[in-house]
Amino acid sequence: MNDSPGWASPGSAPSDGEDSGTPGQPEPSDRARASSQWSRNQPPAGQWSPPAATPGQGTPPPPPGRPGPQQGSWGQPPAPGGNWNSGWGPAPAAKPGVIPLRPLGVGEILDGAVSTMRAHWRTVLGLTITVAVITQIADILVQRYLLPDPPEIDPNATGTEAIDQAFDSLRSSLLSLLPIGVLALIGTLFVTAVLTVVISRSVLGRPVTLREAWAEARPRLLPLLGLLVLLPLMAGAVVGIGILPGALIGSDAGAALAGLGGLAAVVVVIWLLVQFSLAAPALMLERQGLVKSLRRSAKLVRGAWWRIFGITLLTLLLTFIVSMIIAIPFTVIGTLVDDGSAGSLFSGASSDFGWPFLIITGIGAVIGSAITYPISAGVAALLYIDQRIRREALDLDLARAANLPGHETPGS
């Protein structure tokens, strides 16, 4: 941790930059203190002597691999009823909050996100339901009044005409999705900012209210907004560059080139998004600027890209499945209640959806968002913490911040 900031959990004092990197051997003074404590707690040496040998037998030698009695108190047998054999193995990791302070597995990351939602359900659900209701109301209004009908596609079009139709369809989709995307961006901004604070507190086992989390997150909203705007713009620019050569050629060969360029661009976009997937937690918890948070994310992801990609993809699949399980019953009910929405649902004519269908499906979307928002934000924040534990021994800073015994700040 020579060149990396310390744990800057909201609500805790920032690190003083001291190197708490690789957990090394304990200080000599710690060893002496631990040894004296063990010695004081033991009975006199005479009470620990082995049973007397029977006549004709010598004193049996100590078991191989263990120190003899003359080596002091560390090699003595345990007191009656005690079990000191576990002392020879590694001690279990401390767990002041929702995760153990050690490198995390996939299941522990997912469990930590769900445990945070359970432990702070008033704060988490209060925020996510409020944001989901507001964004969903605006989304319903946009779908009802602003979305145009999708352009018609000619299946017999030539290559040039197919490219023109594809651009018309893309432009129509972007115009249609722009209002919804802005609403989703605003909702994601508030949820990501506040839930990152909640998760950082839950890792330390500290309670937090929605008011406290909002007070901690509010100063970081503008940088976080810049990050959330920059990433989609960057992805769109990469895709545009990928399909531009084929679009300029404007023939059947150009259509094929545009398709290949688009696929290559999607691969690059996925790589970039994973590379910068830890930027939001770094921006919130380390008080980094926009550019520095991107660099920080790239540094933490380096060498672990496939692992972070796999966990992120798994999280997306799980949240998608949960959303679909919740949304399908509401969609069926909405279709049955609103007779005219069945045809619109299969034709894609969004403006023909009736109010009953939009309201019922909106309720399902609110419930789904209230559940999936905390899981997505929690996994991102815990991935960031896990990478810092693996790379920078952040677990020691977290243990000190949680005031765990044996991890006091030096000099205190």
N, C-alpha and C positions, 0 to 999 in steps of 0.2 A: 504494500500500500504506500510505497514511496511517493507515487505521483498521482494518487487518487484521493478524492475527498472522503472523509469519514462518514459515519452514519449520521444523517441529518434528519432524523425522524421528526415530523411536525410535533411540537410540544415537548421536545427534548433539546438539550443544548447541543450545538453542532460540535463535531469532532475537532480537537485541537491540532489535527494533522499528525499526530504521533503515530509512528509505525507500529501497527498491530497486525502486521501481515501474517506470515506463516507462524502458526503456533509452534513454538520451540520448546526447549527444555525449561523447567521452572527455575526461577532465580535461586542462587545458593541459599539466600536467607529464607526463602519459602521452603526449601528442602529441610533446613535446620528446624524451622518452626514446626513443620509437619512431623518431623522425626520426634521432636520433643513432646508433641501432643500425643503421638502414638505411645511413647514410652511412659508418659505420666498415666495414661489410662490403663496400663497393663499391671497385673499383680506382680509382686516380687519375683525375681528370677527363679527362686527356689521352688515356687509353686508350679512352674512350667516344665520342670525336669521330667524326662520320660520315666515310665514305671521301672521299678528296680528289677534288675535281671535275676532270674532264678539261679540257684546254685549250679555251678558248672557251665554257665553260659556267660559269654562276654557281652559287653554293651553293643547292641546292634548299631551298625553305621546308619547315618542319615540317608533317607531315600535319595536316589540320584536325581539331580536337577534341582534340589532344594537345599538351602544353606543349613548347616548344622547349628546346634544350640550355641556354639561359641560365637556366632556371627551377630548376635544381638537380637533385639526384640522383633525385627521384621520377619525372622524365620520361625518364631515361636508358634506352637499349635494354638488353635482357637480356644476361647473359653467355652465351658459347657453350654450347649444350646445355640452357640453361634455358628455362623457359616461364613468364613473368611475366604473361601475359595474364589468367590466372585471378585475379590480385590485384585486378583492377578490379571483380569481382563479389563478392557476399556470401560470406563464409567459411562452410564447412559447419558445421552445428551440432555441438557436442561431444556425445559419446555415451559417458559413463563406465560406463553399465550397459545395461539392456534397452531403453531408449528414447532417442532424441535429445532434447537439451534445447531444445526449441522446441515451438510448437503442433503437436498430433498429429492425424493423420488416423485414420479408422476402422480401416483396415488396421493402422496402427502400434499402436493401442490393443489390438486383438486379438492382434497379434504379440507385444506386450510381455507380455500375460498368459500366452501360451503359452511365451515365452522364459523367463519367471520359473519356470514349472513345470519346464522343461528344466534351467535353470541350478542350481536348488535342489531337484532331484527327491527327494533323500533327505528333506529337511525337509518338502516339500510333500506327497509321497505318504505319508510316515510319519504325518503328521497326518491327512490326509483318509481314508486307509484305516482308521486306528484309530477315528476318529469314525464312519465309515460302518458298520464292523462292529458297534460297540456299538449304534448307533441301529437298525440293521437287525435285530439279534437281539431288541431290545425290540419293534420293529415286528411281527416275526413272532409273538411271544408275544401281543401285543395282538390281532392279526388272528385268531389261533387260539382265544383264550379270551374276549375281551372284546367284540368287535364284535357287535352285535345284527343280526338280519335286517332289511332295509329294509322300511318299511311298505308295504302294498298301496295302489295308486292306482286309484280307480274312474274309468274313462274316461267314464261317463255322469253324473258329478256335476254339480250346478248350480254357479253362480258362487260362492255362499257356501260350499258344500261343497268346491269346488276350492281356495278360499283356506284353509279349515281343513286340508285334506289337504296343501297346500303348506307350511303352518306345521308340521304334524306331520313331514313329510319333512325340512324344514330342521332342526327340533329333533333328529331322529334322526341326521341327517348331522353336525350339530355335536357331538353326544355321541360319535358314532363317530370323528370326526376329532380330537376334543380330545386324547386320549392321543398319537396320532400327531403332531399339531401341536406338542404340548409337546416331544416327542422331537426333532422337526425343529428347533424353536427352540433347544434346547440345543446340538444339533450345529452349527447355523448360528452360534451365539454363539462357540463355540471356533474354528471355521474362519475366520470373519470377523476375529476379533481377531488371531489368529496370522498369517494370510496377509496382512493389511494391513501388519503389521510386516515380513514377508518382502519384500513388494513395495517398501516404502519403502527397504529396504536394497538391493534389486536395482537400483533406479533409480540409486543412487549407485555401483553396482558393488562393493558390499561383501559379503563372505561372511556367512552367518548360520546358526547351528545351531538345531534345534528348542528346545533348552534356552534359548538366548539370546532367541529370539522369544517364548517363553512368559513369560520373566522380564519382558520389555518390555510384553507385553500384559496380564498378570495384573492390574495396578492399575486397568485400564480396563474390567474385565469387568462390574462392577455397573452403571455408567452405560450400557454397551452393552446389557446385558440389559434395562434400562428402556426403551431406544430400541426394541429388537426387540419388546417387549411392547406399547409404546404405539402403534406403527404399525398392527398388525392390529386393535387395539381401536378406533382412530380410524376405520379403514376399515369395521368392522362397525357402528359408530355411524352413520356417514353412510348406509350401505345401509338400516339400520333406520329412520332418519328418512325416507328416500325412499319406502319402502313402507308406512309407518304410516298416512298418510291413506286410502289405498285399503283397507287392512285394517280401519279403523274404520267405513268405509261398509258393507262386508259385502254387497254385491250384485254383479250382473254388471258394473255401471259401476265399482264399487269394485275388482273384479279387474283391469279394464283400467287404472284409475288406479294401482293398485299396480304393474302391469307397467311403465307409463311412468315412475313414480317410481323404480322399481328401476333402469331403464336410465339415467335421469339421475344417479342416485346412483353408478352404476358409472363414468360419465364423470368425476364429481367425484373419486372415489377414485383413478382413474388419474392425474388431474392432481396430486393431493396426493402420491401415492407418487413421482412423478417429481420434484416440487418438493423432496421431502425425501430423494431417493435418494443424496445426497452427505453426509448427516448422519453415517453411521457412519465414513467416513474422516476427516471433520473431528473427530469425537469422539476417534478414536484418535490421529491424527497431530498435532492442535493442542491436545490435552488440554482440549478444550472440555467444558462441562457438557451435560446433556441438552437443555435449552431453547436454549442458545446454539448447540449443534450444528445444531438445526433451523433457527434463524435464519441461520446461516452457510450451510447448504445452499441455502436459499431465495435468499440473496444471490448465490451462485455460479451458480445455475441461471437467475436472472433474465436474460432476453434470449436464452437458449440452450435453452429448454424443448424445442423440437421436435428439435433436434439430439440432446440427451441422451435424449429419448424414443425416437428412431429407433435410436440405438446400443444402448440398453437392450433394446428390442424385438428387434433383430437378435441380440443375445447370448442372449436367452431362446429364440428360435427355433433357434439353433445348438445350444445345450445340450439343448433338447428333442429335436432330431433325433438328436444323438449318443446321448442316453439311450435313445431308441426303437430305434436301430440295435443297441445293446447288449442291450436288454431283450427284444426280440422272439425271438431265438434261444433264450434261456433260458426264456422263457414257453412256446415250442413244445416244448422238451425236457421241461420240467416237466409239461406237459399229457400228453405221450406216456408219461412214466414213471408218472405218477399218474393212472390211468384215471378216478377219481371226480371229478377237478378240472375236467374239461371242462364238465360240466353246471353246476358252481358258477361257473365263469368267465363263462358267458353269462347265468346267472340272477342273478348279483350276490350270491348267498348266501355271504358271505365265511367264515362259520363252518364251511362244508363243505369248505374247502380242506384237502388232506392235507399231511402233513409233507414228503414228497418235493417236492411242488410249491412249498411255501413256502420250503424250503431252496434249491432250484435258482434260483427267481426272486430270492431274497434275494442270492445270489452275483452275479447280474447287476446288481442294484441297487447293490451295493457297488462293483463295477467302474465303473458309470456315475457314481456319486457321486464316486469318487476322481478322475475326469477332469473332471467339470463343476464341482465345487466351486471349484477354483483358477481356472477361467476366469471364473466369475461374480464372485468376490471380486476378481480381478485387474482386470477391466474397471471395476468400481465405483471402485477405488482410483486407477486410471490416468485415469479421467474426472475425478476430483477434482483430480489433479495437472495435467491438461491445462487445466481451467478456471482454475486459479490461475496457470498460465503465461500464458494469454491475458489474464487480468484484472490480474494483480499482478506480472508478470515474475518468477515464482517460479524460472525457469530460472537467473537470476543467483544466487539463494540456493543452489540445488542445485549449481551449478558451484563455488561457494565451499565448500560442504559436502563436495564430492568432491575438493577441493584441486587443481582444474584450473589449469594455468599461465595467468597473466593474470587470474585471478579471486581473488587473495588478499584476505583481509579487510583493509580499510583500517586503517592504523596498525600492521600486523603486520610 
